[in-house]
Structures are given as structure tokens and as C-alpha cells.
Amino acid sequence: MHRLIITAMLAFAAIAASAQTVIEGTVADAQGKHVEAYVSVAPKGTGNILVFADTDAKGHYRLEFTTEADSVTVSASGLAIGSHTKQVANRSQRLDFCVKEQAMQLKEVTVRAQKIRQNGDTLSYLVGAYQQQGDRVIGDVLKHMPGIEVADNGGIKYNGKTIKKFYVEEMDLLQGRYGLATNNINASDVATVQVLEHHQPVKMLQDKELSDDVAINLKLKNSAKGTVAINTMLGGGAQQAGGWHIGKRPLTDSQAAIGQSPLWTAEVVGMYFAKRRQNMTLYKGNNTGDDVSKELTQHYSSVNSVSLYPFCPTGALMPNGSGLPQKRTFDNHSQILTMNHLEKPNKDTELGLNIAYYNDRIRREGSSVGDQFVSDDSRLLASEAMTSETKLNNLNIQGRYNRNAPNGFVANVLKVDTHWNSDRVDGLLASERTGTDPANYGNNRVRQHFDRPQLSVSNTFNTIRNIGKNTFDLHFSAGYAHRPNTLTVGVDSLLQGTSTAYTQDVNSHHIAASFNTSYAIRVGQRFRFSYGVSATANLHGIVTDLDGFTPPAEHAQLSNDLWYNTYCVALAQTYKYETPNFYIGLGLPLELYTQTLDDKIRNDQHGYTHLLFFPSLSANWSISRDLWLNAGANYSKTVGDPGGIYSGYIMSNYRAFQRSYVEQLRPRNAMVSVRFKLL
């Protein structure tokens, strides 16, 4: 039996071998030079190709096939040689082609590209397939692409996730202010919009730390690369005259009335995108109700910068909004000027400078009426009309150095922000009681002027290094902010002929610093443990003085001079299990937290130190491209802020004078939060 089986197998192999035909040879020109060609074989008299092959670098080809036909047709073709055919017997043999150069006339070909292509974690949208009539800039086209949402403020989401990076040709020129790109880059200059899922911007972490972030990259057409593009627009018009007044009284005699100024809009945009250099410089201005400052919104930051919030609880009361679209009610005189430049000395290093200036004059007018029933036959009627003028001057300068290489990451960002803004408000208040015992309480005119300049400077440094299979991360940031603000209020009683004036000075300082390190250890391919030490300091200096106010208590303070400081040293522990579609993380930070208060007027110095524990748990499961589950829980405590530690009166606005003092500093308001989201 064994011999019979072996004999049958050998016979079958012999038959199969005899049915296999091998034809090989070379394709060359008359001089013997090898030619690139496409060689195919088909049964004689048919067009059914059995097998095909391209010639290699030496012009050699090899075809293996099986057919019952007696003869076959072998063809060698190419763009430079045309088509050459030979009919030969169906047997293994060597067949060489000697060809001469000739042009091949191609028939008309229509190529239809896919609207959406996917390559790994990159999803590419073909812009031409989604561009509609009237779409001028790429932001218009983004709104038509499935899965992409564009908010009113210009922010972009993909499948509900906020994008964390926005690139033009793989370069982050605008540093989060990508509204400048979406509102100004011509749609006709963009070939594809790429959505980068699981995007890890740090090259050295791409194979070590999984990311659930989403980024967008604009791929430009070749015609738009390395060329200077300038777009300009100028428009003008007129509008129906309106009134700018309280009753019949203008805000200032020289102020133009709302609706009487001619309308104008203008913009000049210059762009240059090349392999090693990018620049976008633009000016935009109008008084037609378009808020051009939205384009300067920073939707993300390149590195975690220090947060600066100088204390100022004071402000002018402004007219209420109408609830109508801003375009219909916004009386503005807006202008922005911005320059964004990026140099790339080599493939891993970037030097960037971003400058943005915003100027505006915003006028508002509003009124409110209150009707309160005091008793069955008595009502209290109150009305208030306001006009306001806000002047804004904001300047932001950011310089950065970034080295993002496979063997290390270094980033340094220096920021300077300065504002010199002011509000001026003119109001008319009236109140009366009706019914059996009527009373007219008279009219009061209230003038408010709030001068609110601010200056802040900060620097952030971040470096990441690999130590074997593990990762070391160091981050340091520091900043200073100063806010010397003054609110002046004048109240004129038109019935009694009296006047009262209040002046509130607030001079605040904020010094902030943050330092943290982390060392990540990988265990296998799925587990990642991270340990680190962090330290933060926030120092708030507050000096205030209130003039013209008579406090209810005889010895109440009308000024403040204090320093409120917080310090925190923490041991961070994070444990993660992650796969491309699933992530679960446990955080167990332990913090030593200190608050101190130095009130120089009360001669009060005391502090608070406590050990705090804030555990957290989070998980994310990407069930499919369009469906994922997100859940988490955490425990936290609020630890206070400068708004609760001043004992002297401060005028928040002309209607409110308040003070707040905490006898003992301590964390408060413990909270446990749980979230569960299915998208």
C-alpha cells in the first residue's frame, strides 16, 4: 500500500511538472542595451492574459504558466518601445526581444480619485471632491467633510474629538491659531486634508507612548509650494442712520452716532509655504460687524505654559446683550495685524516667531425695564439705559525653539502679552412707585470709566530623553503678570442735585512657577508606569484702595495690602495599560500643599500645610472608528483663591461693595466626580 501511494504521488508530480511552461529571456534594443518593458503571455487567438512580469534592471523576464493551448502569444510593451508580439509553441523555451524605440499613442484616460482614502491612521480627504460653488477658503470646504465639525469660534473637531495639532505641510506655523489658516488659505491651493489619528507629535515617543489625539495636516498642491501668494479685498458701503444716545443725550458730543459712519472692510493676506520656510502675514479690518479677532483664538498650546491670572474683581457694568446674532448688533472698528514666521534649519529643528496685534473700538447701547408688584395695588417700576465704548489694544509676541528628533526632544517658548484696554459707560437710571401711595425716586446718571492695562511675561522649557527603553521628561515654566487697574464712578442725582464719586484702585501681581519631572518605565508592550516629582508656586500680591465710599462699619478697611501664596510639592504616580484601541490609567498623586497669607494692614500672618491625596481612574475604548467609550472617576478638593482672603472693601462695580476674609486657610469642598460617555 505504501509503495502504491508513493508511486501515485510521483506520477501526479510528474504530470504537474510536465504541464508547467516556463518562458524567459531579455528585452533589448538594437545596440544590446537593456530596455524596461512589460511582458505578458496569452493563449493564441485570445486576449486572456495568463501571466505577466516586468523586466528587471538587466532587461530579464521570466513567465511561468499552465494552459492546454498548443501555441501562445508573448507580448513585450512599453511607453518608449510600443508593443511587440511573438507567437510560439506552448513549451518551455528562451525568447528574446530586440526592439527599437517608438512612441505609443495612448487613448484618452479619465482618472477618478477616491474622495476619502485611508492609509493606516491617516485619513485623506480630496478637497476637490467636497468643494462647492462659493467655497473660497479651506475652512469652507472643511464644513462639508464627513466627521469634521467647525465651531463658530473656528475650533475643529473630528468625530467629536478636539484636534490637538494643525499642520500645513507637516509644519505647525500658527501654534494653535489655526483660524488664520482655515479662513485665509485658498481652497484651490489645497490638494488634500489629512486627519491624523492616534497622533504622537514627539518623534521619540511614537513607538513608545500611544496617543488618542487627532491632528489635521493640509497638503498643498505643487503650484502653491514655494510661491508667494497675496490676497487682497476692499469694500465699502453705507447704512441707515441710527441713534447713539441715552434718551436725547449723546455719549459725547464728538462721537459719531451708530449707523451714520460709512461702512468699510479691508484685508491683505500674504502667504509663503516652502519645505524649510513658512510665513503668513495679514491685516484685516472692518466696521461691518465681523469680529476678526476670532481668527487669533489660540485653540491649543505647543507646550504646557504657565497660567497667569492677576487678581482683579473690579469691572464696569456694561449694557446687556440682545441675544441676536452678533453680526447684526456688533458696532465695531476692528483691526488685526499678525506676522507668523517659521524657519527649519534642518529636518528636526524649528525656529518660530508669532506676533499678533488686535485693536478695536466697540460701542454698545442697551436698556432694561423692571416691574415688581410690591402689594396688590402698588408696583415698583425701574428702568436703566446704557451706552458704552470699549477700546482694546492687545499685543502678543511668542518666540520658540523646537528640536523634535528621534533621539531627543527640546522645546522652549517665550511669551510676552500686553493689553492697554478701557471701558467707558454712560447710564441713566429711573425708578418710581405707583398705586395708592405713589413716589418718584428721581433719575440718576452714572458715569463709569475702567482703565485695565495688563502685562505678562512667561517662559516654558521642556525636554524629553530616552534612557534605554525608558523615558525621562523634564518641564519648567515661570511667569510674571502685573495688572494696575482703576475704576472711577460718578453718580449724579438729577432730582436732588447731588453728586457722588468713587475711585477703586487695584494693583495686583502674580508670580507663578512650575517644575515637574517624570520617568516612564515600560514593562512589556502594554504596561507603562510613570513616576515623577513636581513643584508649583503661585504668589499673589494685592494692593487696593477705595475712595469715596462710607462703609457700614465704623472701622472697616477701605484698602488691602497683602500677599497670598500657595506652594505644592507632589509625588506623581501613574499606571497605564494601553493597546491601539484600549487604554486604562490609574493616577495616585500625593501632594504636600501649603497656603500662606501676609496681610500687612491687619498685621496678620498665618499659613496652612496639609498632605492631600487625589486619586483618579480613566479608561478609553475605541470600539470602531466612529464609536468609542470613555469613562473616568476622580476625587479632588478646592484649595481657595485670592478672591476669598481680602478684608478691606473693594468696589466690584458701582452697585456692589464687598469684602471677604477667611479666618483659617484650608482646603475645602471635597468632590468625587464620575463620568461616562459613549460617542
C-alpha positions in Angstrom: 0.0 0.0 0.0 2.8 2.4 0.9 4.5 1.8 -2.4 1.3 2.4 -4.3 0.7 5.8 -2.6 4.3 6.9 -3.3 4.1 5.8 -6.9 0.8 7.7 -7.4 2.3 10.9 -5.8 5.3 10.8 -8.0 3.2 10.3 -11.1 1.0 13.3 -10.1 4.1 15.4 -9.6 5.5 14.4 -13.0 2.2 15.3 -14.7 2.1 18.7 -13.0 5.7 19.4 -13.9 5.1 18.5 -17.5 2.0 20.9 -17.6 4.0 23.9 -16.3 5.5 26.1 -19.1 8.4 28.5 -18.4 9.3 31.2 -21.0 12.2 33.6 -20.1 14.5 35.9 -21.9 15.6 39.5 -22.3 14.3 42.7 -23.9 17.0 44.9 -25.5 17.4 47.4 -28.3 19.5 47.1 -31.5 22.6 48.2 -29.6 22.0 45.5 -26.9 21.0 48.0 -24.3 18.5 46.6 -21.8 15.0 48.1 -22.0 12.3 48.5 -19.4 9.2 46.6 -20.6 6.1 44.8 -19.6 5.9 41.2 -20.8 2.7 39.1 -20.9 1.5 35.8 -22.3 -1.9 34.7 -23.6 -3.3 31.7 -25.5 -3.1 32.2 -29.2 -6.2 33.9 -30.6 -7.4 35.2 -27.2 -6.8 38.3 -25.2 -6.9 36.4 -21.8 -3.6 37.2 -20.2 -2.3 34.2 -18.3 0.6 35.8 -16.5 2.7 39.0 -16.8 6.0 40.4 -15.5 8.2 43.5 -15.6 11.8 43.3 -16.8 14.4 43.7 -14.1 17.4 46.0 -14.1 19.2 43.8 -16.7 16.2 43.5 -19.0 15.4 39.9 -18.0 12.0 38.5 -17.5 10.5 35.1 -16.5 7.0 33.8 -17.1 5.5 30.6 -15.6 2.1 29.4 -16.7 -0.2 26.5 -17.4 -2.5 26.2 -20.4 -3.8 23.5 -22.7 -3.4 25.6 -25.8 -0.9 24.5 -28.5 0.5 28.0 -29.1 0.8 31.2 -27.1 1.3 34.9 -27.8 4.1 36.6 -25.9 4.0 40.5 -25.9 6.6 43.0 -24.8 5.4 46.6 -24.5 6.4 49.9 -23.0 5.9 53.7 -23.4 9.2 54.1 -25.2 9.1 50.9 -27.4 5.4 50.5 -28.3 4.1 46.9 -28.5 5.9 43.8 -29.9 4.4 40.3 -30.1 5.6 36.8 -31.0 3.7 33.5 -31.4 5.5 30.4 -30.2 4.7 26.8 -29.3 3.5 26.1 -25.8 6.7 24.7 -24.4 9.4 25.9 -22.1 12.0 28.0 -24.0 14.1 31.1 -24.1 12.6 34.0 -26.1 14.5 37.3 -26.5 13.1 40.5 -27.9 15.1 43.0 -30.0 13.1 46.2 -30.1 13.5 49.8 -31.4 12.4 53.0 -29.8 8.9 54.2 -30.9 6.2 56.3 -29.3 2.9 54.7 -28.2 -0.2 56.8 -28.7 -2.4 56.5 -25.6 -6.1 56.6 -25.6 -7.9 59.3 -23.6 -8.0 58.2 -20.0 -10.2 59.5 -17.2 -8.9 59.1 -13.7 -11.3 59.4 -10.8 -9.6 59.7 -7.4 -11.3 58.4 -4.3 -13.0 61.1 -2.2 -11.6 59.6 1.0 -8.5 57.3 1.3 -7.2 55.6 4.4 -3.6 54.6 5.0 -3.1 53.3 8.5 -4.0 56.0 10.9 -4.1 58.7 8.2 -7.4 59.6 6.6 -7.1 61.8 3.4 -10.0 63.9 2.1 -9.8 65.0 -1.5 -10.5 68.7 -1.4 -11.8 68.9 -5.0 -14.5 66.3 -4.2 -16.0 68.4 -1.4 -15.5 71.9 -2.7 -18.8 73.6 -3.6 -19.6 76.7 -5.5 -18.9 79.7 -3.3 -16.3 77.9 -1.2 -13.4 80.4 -1.2 -11.1 79.3 1.7 -10.3 75.8 3.1 -12.4 76.4 6.2 -15.5 76.5 3.9 -14.6 73.1 2.5 -13.9 71.5 5.9 -17.5 72.1 6.9 -18.6 69.7 4.1 -16.3 66.8 5.0 -17.9 63.9 6.9 -16.7 63.6 10.5 -15.3 67.1 10.7 -17.0 69.8 12.7 -16.1 73.5 12.6 -17.4 75.6 15.6 -18.4 79.3 15.5 -15.1 80.2 17.1 -13.2 78.3 14.4 -12.4 75.3 16.6 -12.2 72.0 14.8 -13.4 68.5 16.0 -13.1 65.2 14.3 -15.7 62.6 15.4 -16.3 64.7 18.5 -12.6 64.9 19.4 -10.9 68.3 19.5 -7.8 68.4 17.3 -4.6 68.9 19.2 -2.4 69.9 16.2 -2.9 71.7 12.9 -0.1 71.5 10.3 0.4 72.9 6.9 2.8 70.6 5.0 3.8 68.9 8.3 4.8 72.2 10.0 3.0 73.9 12.9 3.4 77.5 11.8 0.5 79.1 13.7 0.8 77.4 17.1 -2.8 76.8 17.7 -4.2 79.9 16.0 -5.2 77.8 13.0 -8.2 80.0 12.3 -5.7 82.1 10.4 -5.2 79.2 8.0 -8.8 78.0 7.7 -10.1 81.5 7.0 -7.3 82.6 4.6 -5.7 79.7 2.7 -7.4 79.4 -0.7 -9.3 76.1 -1.1 -8.0 75.8 -4.6 -4.4 75.7 -3.2 -5.1 72.6 -1.1 -4.9 69.1 -2.6 -5.9 67.0 0.4 -6.9 67.4 4.1 -5.3 64.7 6.2 -6.7 63.6 9.5 -4.0 62.0 11.6 -5.5 59.7 14.2 -3.5 58.5 17.3 -1.2 61.3 16.6 2.0 61.5 18.6 3.8 64.8 17.8 7.0 63.9 19.7 9.0 61.6 17.4 10.9 59.8 20.0 7.7 58.7 21.7 6.0 57.5 18.6 6.9 53.9 19.2 6.8 54.1 23.0 3.7 56.1 24.0 0.4 55.6 22.4 -1.8 58.6 21.8 -5.5 59.1 21.3 -5.1 62.6 19.9 -6.2 63.8 16.5 -4.4 66.2 14.2 -5.0 67.8 10.8 -2.5 68.4 8.1 -3.1 70.4 4.9 -1.3 69.0 1.8 -0.9 71.8 -0.7 -0.8 71.5 -4.5 2.7 71.7 -6.0 1.7 75.0 -7.6 1.1 76.6 -4.2 4.5 75.5 -2.7 7.5 77.8 -2.8 5.5 80.7 -4.2 4.3 84.0 -2.6 0.6 84.4 -2.6 -1.1 87.7 -1.9 -4.9 88.1 -1.4 -6.5 91.5 -1.1 -10.0 92.7 -0.6 -11.5 96.1 -0.2 -15.2 97.0 0.3 -17.3 99.9 1.3 -20.9 101.0 1.7 -23.4 102.9 3.8 -26.1 102.0 6.3 -29.3 103.5 7.6 -28.7 106.2 10.2 -29.4 105.2 13.8 -29.2 106.8 17.2 -26.4 106.8 19.7 -27.8 108.3 22.8 -29.5 107.9 26.2 -32.8 109.5 25.6 -31.6 112.5 23.6 -28.2 112.8 25.3 -25.2 111.5 23.3 -22.3 109.8 25.0 -20.0 112.6 23.9 -20.7 115.5 21.6 -18.0 114.5 19.2 -19.0 110.8 19.0 -20.5 109.7 15.7 -23.9 108.2 16.0 -24.4 104.5 15.4 -25.3 103.9 11.8 -24.0 107.2 10.5 -20.5 106.2 9.7 -19.7 104.8 6.3 -19.1 101.0 6.2 -15.7 99.6 5.2 -13.8 96.3 5.2 -10.3 95.6 4.0 -7.8 92.7 4.1 -4.3 91.9 2.8 -3.0 88.4 3.3 0.5 87.3 2.3 1.5 83.6 2.4 4.6 81.6 1.6 4.9 77.8 2.2 8.1 76.0 1.3 9.9 72.9 2.5 12.2 74.8 5.0 10.4 78.1 5.5 6.8 79.3 6.0 5.3 82.7 6.5 1.8 84.1 6.9 1.4 87.9 7.4 -2.0 89.6 7.2 -4.0 92.7 8.0 -7.8 92.7 8.4 -10.1 95.5 9.4 -13.8 96.4 9.2 -16.7 98.2 10.9 -19.4 95.9 9.5 -19.9 93.7 12.5 -17.3 91.0 11.7 -15.3 90.0 14.7 -11.9 89.4 13.1 -10.3 88.8 16.5 -11.8 85.2 16.4 -9.0 84.3 14.0 -6.5 85.0 16.7 -8.1 82.5 19.1 -5.4 80.0 20.3 -7.1 76.6 20.3 -4.1 74.8 21.7 -0.6 75.5 23.1 2.6 73.8 21.8 3.9 73.1 25.3 2.2 73.4 28.7 2.8 77.1 29.6 2.3 78.7 33.0 -1.1 80.2 33.7 -1.1 83.8 34.9 -4.2 85.3 36.5 -3.5 88.6 38.3 -6.3 89.3 40.8 -8.9 91.9 39.8 -12.5 91.6 41.0 -13.4 95.0 39.7 -15.2 95.9 36.5 -17.6 98.3 34.8 -21.2 97.3 34.3 -21.9 97.0 30.6 -25.2 97.0 28.6 -26.8 93.6 28.3 -26.6 91.7 25.0 -29.6 91.4 22.7 -29.5 87.7 22.1 -29.5 88.4 18.3 -26.6 87.2 16.1 -23.5 89.4 16.8 -23.2 90.3 13.1 -26.5 92.2 13.4 -25.7 94.1 16.6 -21.9 94.5 16.8 -20.8 98.1 16.3 -17.1 97.7 16.0 -14.0 99.2 14.5 -11.9 96.0 14.4 -8.3 95.6 13.1 -5.8 92.7 13.4 -2.2 92.6 12.2 -0.3 89.4 12.6 3.0 88.0 11.4 3.9 84.3 11.7 7.3 83.0 10.5 8.9 79.6 10.8 12.4 78.6 9.8 13.5 75.0 9.6 17.4 74.8 9.6 17.2 71.0 9.3 14.6 68.3 9.4 14.4 68.2 13.2 14.8 71.8 14.2 12.3 74.7 14.1 12.6 78.4 14.9 9.4 80.3 15.1 8.1 83.9 15.7 4.5 84.8 16.1 3.3 88.4 16.6 -0.4 89.4 16.8 -1.9 92.8 17.4 -5.6 93.4 17.9 -7.2 96.9 18.0 -10.9 97.5 18.4 -13.4 100.1 19.4 -16.7 98.6 20.4 -19.8 100.6 21.1 -22.9 99.2 22.8 -26.3 100.5 23.7 -28.9 98.8 25.8 -31.8 99.3 28.2 -33.7 97.2 30.7 -37.1 97.6 32.5 -38.2 96.1 35.7 -41.8 95.8 37.0 -42.2 94.5 40.6 -45.5 94.1 42.4 -45.0 95.4 46.0 -48.6 94.8 47.0 -52.0 94.3 45.4 -52.3 97.9 44.4 -48.6 99.0 44.4 -45.9 98.4 41.8 -42.2 99.4 41.7 -41.0 100.4 38.3 -37.3 100.7 37.4 -35.5 101.3 34.1 -31.9 101.7 33.1 -30.4 102.8 29.8 -26.7 102.5 29.0 -24.3 103.3 26.2 -20.7 102.2 26.3 -17.4 102.4 24.5 -14.7 99.8 24.9 -11.2 100.4 23.5 -9.0 97.3 23.0 -5.3 97.2 22.3 -3.8 93.7 22.7 -0.2 92.7 21.6 1.1 89.1 21.8 4.6 88.1 21.0 5.8 84.5 21.0 9.2 83.2 20.1 10.1 79.5 20.2 12.8 76.9 19.6 11.9 73.3 18.9 14.1 70.3 18.3 12.0 67.2 17.6 14.3 64.3 16.7 14.0 60.5 17.1 16.7 60.6 19.8 15.5 63.6 21.8 13.0 66.5 22.2 13.7 70.0 23.3 11.3 73.0 23.2 11.5 76.5 24.6 8.7 79.1 24.3 9.0 82.8 25.4 5.7 84.8 25.5 5.0 88.5 26.1 1.4 89.7 26.4 0.4 93.3 27.0 -3.0 94.9 27.0 -4.0 98.5 27.4 -7.8 98.4 27.4 -10.5 100.6 28.8 -14.3 100.8 29.2 -16.4 104.0 29.4 -20.1 103.7 30.2 -22.8 106.3 30.5 -26.1 105.2 32.2 -29.4 106.7 33.2 -31.4 105.1 36.0 -35.1 105.9 36.8 -37.4 104.4 39.4 -40.9 105.1 40.8 -43.6 103.5 42.9 -47.2 103.5 41.6 -50.5 102.8 43.3 -52.2 104.4 46.3 -49.0 105.9 47.7 -47.0 106.9 44.6 -43.4 108.1 44.8 -40.9 109.3 42.2 -37.4 108.4 43.3 -35.8 110.5 40.6 -33.3 109.8 37.9 -29.6 109.1 38.4 -26.9 109.5 35.8 -24.0 107.1 36.3 -20.6 107.5 34.5 -18.1 104.7 34.7 -14.5 104.6 33.4 -12.5 101.4 33.8 -8.8 101.6 32.9 -7.5 98.0 32.8 -3.9 97.5 31.4 -2.0 94.3 31.9 1.5 92.9 31.2 2.6 89.3 31.4 5.9 87.6 30.6 6.5 83.8 30.7 8.9 81.2 29.6 8.5 77.4 29.2 11.1 74.8 28.8 10.6 71.1 28.1 12.9 68.3 27.3 12.4 64.5 26.8 15.2 61.9 26.7 15.4 58.2 26.2 17.3 56.2 28.8 17.4 52.7 27.4 13.8 51.6 26.9 12.6 54.2 29.4 11.8 57.9 29.1 12.8 60.9 31.2 10.7 64.1 30.9 11.6 67.5 32.4 9.4 70.6 32.3 9.9 74.0 33.8 7.9 77.2 33.3 7.9 80.6 35.1 6.0 83.8 34.5 5.1 87.2 35.9 1.9 89.3 35.4 1.1 92.8 36.6 -2.3 94.5 36.5 -2.7 98.1 37.6 -6.4 98.8 37.2 -8.6 101.8 38.1 -12.4 102.1 38.2 -13.9 105.6 38.5 -17.6 106.0 39.0 -19.6 109.3 39.2 -23.3 109.3 40.3 -25.4 112.4 39.7 -28.8 112.6 41.3 -30.8 114.7 38.8 -33.7 115.1 41.2 -31.8 116.1 44.3 -28.9 117.9 42.5 -26.2 115.9 44.4 -23.1 114.1 43.1 -21.0 111.2 44.4 -17.7 109.9 43.1 -16.0 106.6 43.8 -12.5 105.5 42.8 -11.2 101.9 43.1 -7.5 101.2 42.5 -6.4 97.6 42.2 -2.7 96.9 41.7 -2.0 93.1 41.6 1.0 91.0 40.8 1.1 87.3 40.1 4.3 85.2 40.1 4.0 81.6 39.0 6.4 78.8 38.6 6.0 75.1 37.8 8.6 72.3 37.8 8.0 68.7 37.1 9.9 65.6 36.1 8.7 62.1 35.2 10.4 58.9 34.5 8.4 56.3 32.4 9.2 52.6 32.7 7.8 50.2 30.1 7.0 46.7 31.1 6.5 44.6 28.0 4.5 46.1 25.2 1.3 47.1 27.1 2.2 48.3 30.5 3.7 51.7 31.3 4.5 53.0 34.8 5.4 56.7 35.3 6.9 58.3 38.4 7.8 61.9 39.0 8.2 64.8 41.3 6.6 68.2 40.7 6.6 71.5 42.4 4.4 74.6 41.9 4.4 78.1 43.4 1.8 80.9 43.0 2.4 84.3 44.6 -0.3 86.9 44.5 0.5 90.4 45.6 -2.7 92.6 46.1 -2.8 96.3 46.8 -6.2 98.1 46.7 -7.5 101.4 47.7 -11.2 102.6 47.7 -12.0 106.3 47.9 -15.4 108.0 48.3 -17.3 105.0 49.9 -18.6 105.2 53.5 -18.6 101.6 54.9 -21.4 100.4 57.1 -19.0 99.6 60.0 -17.1 102.4 61.6 -13.6 100.9 61.5 -14.0 98.9 58.3 -11.0 98.9 56.0 -11.1 100.5 52.6 -7.7 99.2 51.4 -5.8 96.0 51.2 -2.0 95.2 51.1 -1.3 91.5 51.2 0.5 88.6 49.7 -1.4 85.3 49.3 0.9 82.4 48.3 0.4 78.7 47.6 3.1 76.1 47.3 2.8 72.5 46.3 5.3 69.6 46.1 3.8 66.4 44.7 4.8 62.8 44.1 3.1 61.7 40.9 2.4 58.0 40.2 0.6 56.8 37.0 0.0 53.2 35.9 -1.2 52.6 32.4 -2.3 49.6 30.3 -2.7 50.5 26.6 -3.3 48.9 23.3 -4.0 50.7 20.0 -7.8 50.5 20.8 -8.0 50.3 24.6 -6.5 52.4 27.4 -6.9 52.3 31.2 -4.9 54.5 33.6 -4.7 54.9 37.4 -3.3 58.1 38.9 -2.2 58.2 42.6 -0.7 61.7 43.2 0.4 62.6 46.7 0.7 66.4 47.4 2.1 68.4 50.2 0.2 71.7 49.9 0.9 75.0 51.7 -1.1 78.2 51.8 0.3 81.4 53.4 -1.3 84.8 54.0 0.6 88.0 54.9 -1.9 90.9 55.5 0.2 94.0 56.2 -2.7 96.2 57.2 -4.2 93.7 59.7 -0.6 92.6 60.7 -1.9 89.1 60.2 0.4 86.3 59.1 -0.6 82.6 59.1 -0.4 79.6 57.0 -1.8 76.1 56.4 0.0 72.9 55.4 -1.6 69.6 54.7 -1.0 66.3 52.9 -3.5 65.7 50.1 -4.4 62.7 48.0 -6.2 63.0 44.7 -6.7 59.5 43.0 -8.1 59.3 39.5 -9.1 56.5 37.2 -9.8 56.8 33.4 -10.4 54.4 30.5 -11.0 54.7 26.8 -12.1 52.0 24.4 -12.2 52.7 20.7 -14.9 50.2 19.6 -14.7 51.4 16.0 -13.7 54.5 14.0 -16.9 56.2 14.8 -17.7 54.7 18.2 -15.8 54.8 21.4 -16.4 54.6 25.1 -14.9 57.0 27.6 -15.2 56.7 31.4 -13.4 58.0 34.5 -13.6 59.0 38.1 -11.6 61.3 40.4 -11.5 62.8 43.9 -10.4 66.4 44.4 -10.6 69.4 46.7 -10.7 73.1 46.0 -7.9 74.9 47.8 -9.0 78.5 47.6 -8.0 81.5 45.6 -7.2 85.2 46.2 -11.0 86.1 45.9 -11.6 84.9 49.5 -8.8 86.4 51.6 -9.1 90.3 51.3 -10.6 92.0 54.4 -10.8 95.6 53.0 -13.8 96.7 51.0 -13.4 96.5 47.2 -15.9 98.1 44.7 -16.7 95.3 42.3 -18.9 97.7 40.4 -20.9 100.8 41.3 -23.7 98.6 42.7 -21.6 96.3 44.8 -19.0 96.9 47.6 -17.8 93.8 49.3 -15.1 92.2 51.3 -14.2 88.6 52.1 -12.0 87.2 54.7 -11.2 83.6 55.7 -10.0 83.2 59.3 -8.4 79.8 58.7 -6.8 78.8 55.4 -7.6 75.2 54.5 -8.7 73.1 51.6 -12.4 72.8 51.2 -15.2 71.3 49.1 -14.1 67.8 48.6 -15.6 66.3 45.5 -15.9 62.9 43.8 -16.8 63.0 40.1 -17.7 60.2 37.8 -18.1 60.5 34.0 -19.3 58.0 31.4 -19.5 58.9 27.7 -20.4 56.8 24.7 -19.8 58.6 21.3 
